[in-house]
Amino acid sequence: MEGILTVLKTIGFILVVIFSFNVIIFVHELGHFLAARWRGLEVERFQIWFGKPIWKKTINGVQYGLGSVPAGGFVALPQMAPMEAIEGDNESRKEPLPPITPLDKIIVAFAGPLFSFLLALAAAVVVWQIGKPKELIETQTVGYVVPGMPAAAAGVQLGDEILAVNGEPVFGFAGSLESIQEQIIFSKGDSIDLLVKRPGAGELTLTTNFHIDEATNFTKRDGVRQVGIAPMGEVIVGLVTPGGPADVGGFQTGDRILSLNGRTVWSVSHFISLIQEEPDAALAAEVMRGDEKLSLKTMAIVPNNGFSVVPGAEPKPMIGMSFQAPASATQLVHPGPWEQVATSGKMMAVTIEALTSPKSSIGPQHLSGPVGIGKVMYRILHTDYPLSLTMHFWVLFNVNLAIFNLLPFPVLDGGHITMAVMEAIRKKPLNTRVLEFVQSGFVALLLTMFVYVTMKDTFTSFGGEAPKRDQSAPQAPTWDQQKLDSLLNGE
């Protein structure tokens, strides 16, 4: 019964994702449709998704349909520009339609992005009212330096406060375009300058290289720039495995770990690295339990049943506990509607700049299509705040959709506007055969990009999906209890 409910829940989530995606496309195309009606244009079809219709119905001379290629949608307006390459030809039309003015074309083309923007603004109002989880990690202090990574080679140390990246002041560690992580990802050039403030040493400029996880094959994405640092953060005990080293040592859920063997603990990653440095040895931990400071003893032992946190990886020493996020991580914030829209627009501008810069490591492979977007929305539905995060995603997606469609490329709304402006300047329509050739070429380019991005979306767990555990592998760690007892007793 539980398995059936899980399947039904998954199907329900997928249907919600499809519905959400179609609402976004429908609103955009509705803008074109209503503007075309207002300006008196001939409307042949109103279709969500491209390709041959799998469902269609004609009402008042307009064919409404659902296409077979799950991407985008269109309103067939033969008076705008030759679009047969993507919308198909209408063989039933017997006589040519009267031309329309360039102003009509501009209004109808602009209406789609306008409606996307209005939908983004409406979603932003919802987020403003109900709030969303705080994304910004406010600390700028380094809480872990990965051994062997560029930051370690450059001399970055625990406790360093990063003030600027490549001369640009940063605010927070991650979660905004001005944060340390995003500034590194979108950095340009062969090196990255970090301005740090080090206790006892003042301000220092450290120049580091960067690392990119390369794809294992052409179907997957390369990673983004990273230098190997993590933010400082509280280490709060989550679940404690019964009978494990942490349980035997007296750790409880909610304990805040301050130090280990006299060394300050800067973050969860730092704590894990410390316990793995000294396997099978007694470890003295100082923790805060409420307002009381306690001294506890534990040790890290390799599970005797081959359990590994990362499926397929070599088992490592562990103490049998998970960690919980600090209360600030689930704090709700209420950003204003215009702030949300402006931030989304800035993110789109930064992405376009990175895509077009030869000094950036961001390329077309890092873009997402319908499959990637669907993955993001599916993960959002599994969070504790599905409504607010869905609305927040709508803000970002619709602003990006509006800006993308306003780019001056053929087929896009911006292309129609550009051609209408050229027509107004020339005082006569553009050459139809030339337009057909240009439109067809760009359609082919878009379809190629669609296939390329969809392949990357399909075969890459972009955004950090957890790998599936081998069901034949141990589902929980077990330890040699005799060895554990003897270590704890100091024998």
Disulfide bonds with the S-S distance in Angstrom:
none
